Amino acid sequence: MNRLLVTSLAGFLLAANTLLAAPRLHALFADHAVLQRNTPVPVWGWAEPGEAITVTCAGQTHRTGADVRGEWTVALKAMPAGGPFDLTVEGQGRQVAKDILFGDVWLCGGQSNMEYGMEHVRNAKEELAQAEFQQIRMFMPSPYGRDNLPQANLTGNWTPVSPNKVKGSAVGYLFAREIHTTQNVPVGAIHCAVGATAADWWMSREAVITIPELRPKLEEGDRLCDAYASRVETLQKLYLQAVSSARKSGVPTPLPPPLPEGDPRRADFGRPTFLYNGMVAPLTRFPITGVIFYQGENHANPEKAPLYYRLFPALIADWRRAWKQPDLPFLFVQLANHRRVTWEALCEVREAQRQALAVPHTGMAVAIDVGDVSDVHCKNKQEIARRLALIARVQVYGETMEYSGPSVDTVTFSDEKVHVTFTHADGLSFADGKASGFEVAGADGAYHQATGVIQGNRISISSAEVPAPAAIRYAWRDTPEVSLYNAANLPASPFRRLKTDPRTP
């Protein structure tokens, strides 16, 4: 039994004796949608094979026909920010999407810290009461899609932001608010986050299969889907036999039976590719400005954390390939301080995220000083969104300002000290004048608290207990002491460096 039959056979049972509505638009082209400005925008959907289709929007008219599979596509010419417009598709029938704006579209991906809504942020009541931004629209999928095959469509709605009505990601909305108010353009935020999810669940099969450690779970998912497909195929045959028998006997045709229980796509979305297939793949033809991403807690355990050094850059490359945008801005949040997971593994994930900055066109919002010690879901999403938006305002929108905390440039080891130079170091200073959070170790690997002296963009770190340092780390705890900031009051990222590291002179 081929696992690829799961979707088609299940769809047969769910859609038996029904006809495809013609024509219809992909779910993203709905009332209140935001379409990406300043670039051609494909508009697509489905109709009866061969049906003539006319699409009108923003003074443009485009004609095409549905192919043999019932699919059709047109391309709107690039439009500046503005609206509202109606988007109309006409064939044998007619569908209209109203109140369409052109602006900037950002995809908001990750797990629960991206998924959680505004009710979970600090000052939630006041924030929600003041949420009046008709030009910020949130796309919220419902239900969350997951599948063993890449899907062409999903279900969901665009909702303009209004008081006490903010659908989807709090980080997504707060980030969109920063972009909208500083750039004066409509902003669409597409929610693409599910709590407790791993990075590989958000990656395509082509990407996952290149990582040997993930192949066993990928193959296990294939086996589960094969077994389920076999059950569905048996049910289909029995149903067709019952239909044939009913027609011969002149009795009413029986209703199609429900799907059998145990669908691996529904019962266990925690498998490589399932969320990519159900929630990311349907979006990849839709032009976007960039991605904001908040994920990694799922990997903060000793087994998963080491893999994140390879997994996270692979996810970034995978999404850029899927959107056919090799320079797609990918901005992410480094995990905040909290005490809910293995601290060493949490630090490893943060370091993997920091090293991902070597990937071009990425940016990292450091959150090491804004988390909640007792709750992995920090409530200060406003500051996290502001820091993400600072990166976007510089890297994407071309503003000139400081957008990053101090970032390690070079590390050199002398007989008694470690010298660390930083970029983004204008106004480098220690909070309260104390170099808290720095530790050095000798050849024995035992770390000791250290002191530091700032000289311009360089800090010299030492400890009386370590006469010959061989390693240095900063803020290497689940909830560390954080002391290093720049003049923009942005914190330095946690980091670790060994004397034997090839990056160390």
Secondary structure, 3 states (H helix, E strand, C coil): CCCCHHHHHHHHHHCCCCCCCCCEECCCCCCCCEEECCCCEEEEEECCCCCEEEEEECCEEEEEECCCCCEEEEEECCCCCEEEEEEEEECCCEEEEEEEEEEEEEEEEECHHHHCCHHHCCCHHHHHHCCCEEEEEEEEECCCCCCCCCCCCCCEEEEEEECCECCCCHHHHHHHHHHHHHHCCCEEEEEEECCCCCHHHHCCHHHHCCCHHHHHHHHHHHHHHHHHHHHHHHHHHHHHHHHHHHHHHCCCCCCCCCCCCCCHHHHCCCCCCHHHHHHHHHHCCCCCCEEEEECCHHHCCCCCHHHHHHHHHHHHHHHHHHHCCCCCCEEEECCCCCCCCCHHHHHHHHHHHHHHHHCCCEEEECCCCCCECCECCCCCHHHHHHHHHHHHHHHCCCCCCCCCCCEEEEEEECCCCEEEEEECCCCCEEHHHCCCCEEEECCCCCEEECEEEEECCEEEEEECCECCCCEEEECCCCCCCCCEECCCCCECCCEEEECCCCCCC
